[in-house]
Structure formats: structure tokens, C-alpha cells
């Protein structure tokens, strides 16, 4: 093979390798798929548990230190999926999240509780199912590179975190955290 043909072949192989790497990076991430599946599973567990609650249980305060009813908590979990996903998207794009503090979250939770005191079980569970499904669908679009991206995050004292850790701690872990608190409140 002459030198020009060898160079052309090597260039094509290099381009093929680069294009394969780009395709692999942009392809559906197995980690993103797993995270999304786990978001849906956590929400499904919370929804299934909530569906079995009596009206009295639905209205039970979640703890002596958190007077919100179980129903308000279920609706709260459902209503913050979009916020949690927006935070993960920001980190995935390399943008620092500095304006969401625990004080802001506490005020958001208090406002939500006041606005949703009498939330019905069907409304809260429907929102939980819809928003968790939408959150999972968005998480499925993350690449491994985006999941691994690091940026400062104010809910972690400003330390740099990955987008994956934001997803795990918030969109994924939130339903399971509150399900455990609800079970404790009802001694289940």
C-alpha cells in the first residue's frame, strides 16, 4: 500500500474512532437509565403505600417536629421533581448552583404546606406519578459526561458535586426519605 493510501486509511480509522467515541458519549447512558428507573421505583413505592392509607392516616402529621400531614408530604415530593431535575441539569451543564439554600427550601416547604393543607389523595398521587415519570424521562437523556460533570452546589455547602449525586440525593432519594418518615409516623 502506498503512503498516501496508508495515510487516507489511518485518517478514516481515526475519524471512525472519534465518531464512535462521540456516539458512545451521546448515546443513552446505562447509568442514566438506571437512575431513571430508580426514580420511578421510589415514586411507585411511595404511591402504592399512600394509596392504602385511610383518610385519618393521610391527615396524620409526619412527626412532632414536622407538622405537615402525610398527604402534604406526598404532594410535596411530587411537586418538587421539576425543581430537583432543574438543579441536576444546571450542574450537568457545569453551572454553579448558589441561590438554592436550605433556608430557601424551608420557606418553599412552608409555603407549599400552607397552600396544600387539604390536598386530596387522588390529586397528590396523580401528580407524584406524572412528575416522577417526567423527571425519569429527563434523566434518561443525560450522558455519562453530564452525570460526571462537577459544579458547586449550595445545598452541599457550596462544595462541588456531580450531577449524578444531585439526582441520587434529591430526585431519587427524596421519595424514599419521605416514605421512611411516613412509615415511622404510622409505626409501620
C-alpha positions as CSV (number, residue, x, y, z in Angstrom):
1,X,0.0,0.0,0.0
2,X,1.4,3.4,-1.0
3,X,2.0,6.1,1.7
4,X,-1.0,8.2,0.6
5,X,-3.3,5.2,0.8
6,X,-2.0,4.4,4.2
7,X,-2.5,8.0,5.4
8,X,-6.0,8.0,4.0
9,X,-6.8,4.7,5.7
10,X,-5.3,5.9,9.0
11,X,-7.3,9.2,8.7
12,X,-10.6,7.3,8.1
13,X,-9.9,5.0,11.0
14,X,-9.1,8.0,13.3
15,X,-12.3,9.7,12.2
16,X,-14.3,6.5,12.7
17,X,-12.8,6.2,16.2
18,X,-13.6,9.8,17.0
19,X,-17.1,9.5,15.7
20,X,-17.6,6.2,17.6
21,X,-16.4,7.9,20.8
22,X,-18.8,10.8,20.2
23,X,-21.7,8.4,19.5
24,X,-20.9,6.4,22.7
25,X,-20.7,9.6,24.8
26,X,-24.0,10.9,23.3
27,X,-25.7,7.5,23.4
28,X,-28.2,6.6,26.1
29,X,-26.3,6.2,29.3
30,X,-26.8,2.9,31.3
31,X,-26.2,4.9,34.5
32,X,-28.9,7.5,33.5
33,X,-31.3,4.7,32.6
34,X,-30.6,3.0,36.0
35,X,-31.1,6.3,37.9
36,X,-34.3,7.0,36.0
37,X,-35.6,3.5,36.7
38,X,-34.8,4.0,40.4
39,X,-36.7,7.4,40.5
40,X,-39.7,5.7,39.1
41,X,-39.4,2.8,41.5
42,X,-39.1,5.1,44.6
43,X,-42.2,7.1,43.4
44,X,-44.1,3.9,42.8
45,X,-43.3,2.6,46.3
46,X,-44.5,5.9,47.8
47,X,-47.6,6.0,45.6
48,X,-48.5,2.3,46.5
49,X,-48.1,3.0,50.2
50,X,-50.1,6.2,50.1
51,X,-52.9,4.6,48.2
52,X,-53.5,2.2,51.1
53,X,-53.7,4.9,53.7
54,X,-57.0,5.7,55.4
55,X,-58.2,9.3,55.4
56,X,-57.1,9.6,59.0
57,X,-53.6,8.4,58.2
58,X,-53.5,10.7,55.2
59,X,-54.1,13.6,57.6
60,X,-51.6,12.4,60.2
61,X,-48.6,14.8,61.0
62,X,-45.4,13.2,59.8
63,X,-43.6,13.9,63.0
64,X,-43.6,16.0,66.2
65,X,-41.0,18.4,64.6
66,X,-42.7,18.4,61.1
67,X,-46.4,19.1,61.5
68,X,-47.1,18.6,57.8
69,X,-49.7,15.9,57.1
70,X,-48.6,12.8,55.3
71,X,-50.8,13.9,52.4
72,X,-49.0,17.2,52.1
73,X,-45.7,15.4,52.2
74,X,-46.7,13.1,49.3
75,X,-47.8,16.1,47.3
76,X,-44.6,17.9,48.3
77,X,-42.4,15.1,46.9
78,X,-44.5,15.1,43.7
79,X,-44.3,18.9,43.3
80,X,-40.5,19.3,43.7
81,X,-39.4,16.8,41.0
82,X,-39.2,19.6,38.4
83,X,-37.0,21.7,40.7
84,X,-34.8,18.8,41.5
85,X,-34.3,18.0,37.9
86,X,-33.6,21.6,37.0
87,X,-30.8,21.6,39.7
88,X,-29.3,18.5,38.2
89,X,-29.4,20.0,34.7
90,X,-27.6,23.1,36.0
91,X,-24.8,21.0,37.5
92,X,-24.7,18.8,34.4
93,X,-24.1,21.9,32.3
94,X,-21.3,23.0,34.6
95,X,-23.2,25.9,36.1
96,X,-22.8,26.5,39.8
97,X,-26.0,26.5,41.9
98,X,-25.6,29.2,44.5
99,X,-29.1,30.6,45.1
100,X,-30.8,27.5,46.4
101,X,-30.1,27.3,50.2
102,X,-31.7,25.2,52.9
103,X,-33.4,28.4,54.1
104,X,-34.9,28.8,50.7
105,X,-36.0,25.2,50.7
106,X,-37.6,25.6,54.2
107,X,-39.6,28.6,53.0
108,X,-40.7,26.8,49.9
109,X,-41.8,23.8,52.0
110,X,-43.7,26.1,54.4
111,X,-45.4,27.9,51.6
112,X,-46.3,24.6,49.9
113,X,-47.7,23.2,53.2
114,X,-50.0,26.3,53.7
115,X,-51.2,26.2,50.1
116,X,-51.9,22.4,50.1
117,X,-53.4,21.7,53.6
118,X,-56.4,19.9,52.2
119,X,-54.8,18.1,49.3
120,X,-56.7,15.0,48.2
121,X,-55.1,11.6,47.9
122,X,-56.0,11.1,44.2
123,X,-54.6,14.6,43.2
124,X,-51.4,14.1,45.1
125,X,-50.8,10.5,43.8
126,X,-51.6,11.5,40.2
127,X,-49.1,14.4,40.5
128,X,-46.5,12.0,42.0
129,X,-46.8,9.6,39.2
130,X,-46.8,12.2,36.4
131,X,-43.9,14.3,37.8
132,X,-41.7,11.3,38.7
133,X,-42.3,9.8,35.2
134,X,-41.4,13.2,33.6
135,X,-38.3,13.5,35.8
136,X,-37.2,10.0,34.9
137,X,-37.6,10.7,31.2
138,X,-35.4,13.8,31.5
139,X,-32.8,11.8,33.5
140,X,-32.7,9.2,30.7
141,X,-31.4,11.9,28.4
142,X,-28.3,12.6,30.5
143,X,-25.0,11.4,29.0
144,X,-22.3,9.9,31.2
145,X,-20.3,13.0,30.7
146,X,-23.2,15.1,32.0
147,X,-23.7,12.8,35.0
148,X,-20.0,13.2,35.9
149,X,-19.8,16.9,35.5
150,X,-19.0,18.8,38.7
151,X,-20.1,22.2,39.8
152,X,-20.5,24.0,43.2
153,X,-23.9,23.3,44.8
154,X,-25.3,25.4,47.6
155,X,-27.3,22.6,49.2
156,X,-24.0,20.8,49.8
157,X,-22.4,23.8,51.5
158,X,-21.1,25.1,48.1
159,X,-18.8,22.1,47.6
160,X,-18.5,20.8,44.0
161,X,-20.8,17.8,43.3
162,X,-21.6,15.7,40.3
163,X,-25.0,15.9,38.5
164,X,-25.4,12.2,39.4
165,X,-25.1,12.9,43.1
166,X,-27.7,15.7,42.8
167,X,-30.1,13.2,41.1
168,X,-29.4,10.5,43.7
169,X,-29.7,12.7,46.7
170,X,-32.7,14.7,45.5
171,X,-34.9,13.4,42.7
172,X,-34.2,9.7,43.5
173,X,-33.7,9.8,47.3
174,X,-36.5,12.3,48.2
175,X,-39.4,9.9,47.8
176,X,-37.6,7.1,49.7
177,X,-36.6,9.5,52.5
178,X,-40.2,10.7,53.0
179,X,-41.6,7.2,52.7
180,X,-39.4,6.1,55.6
181,X,-40.5,9.1,57.6
182,X,-44.2,8.3,56.8
183,X,-43.7,4.7,57.9
184,X,-42.2,5.9,61.2
185,X,-45.1,8.3,61.7
186,X,-47.5,5.4,61.3
187,X,-45.2,2.9,63.1
188,X,-45.3,0.6,60.1
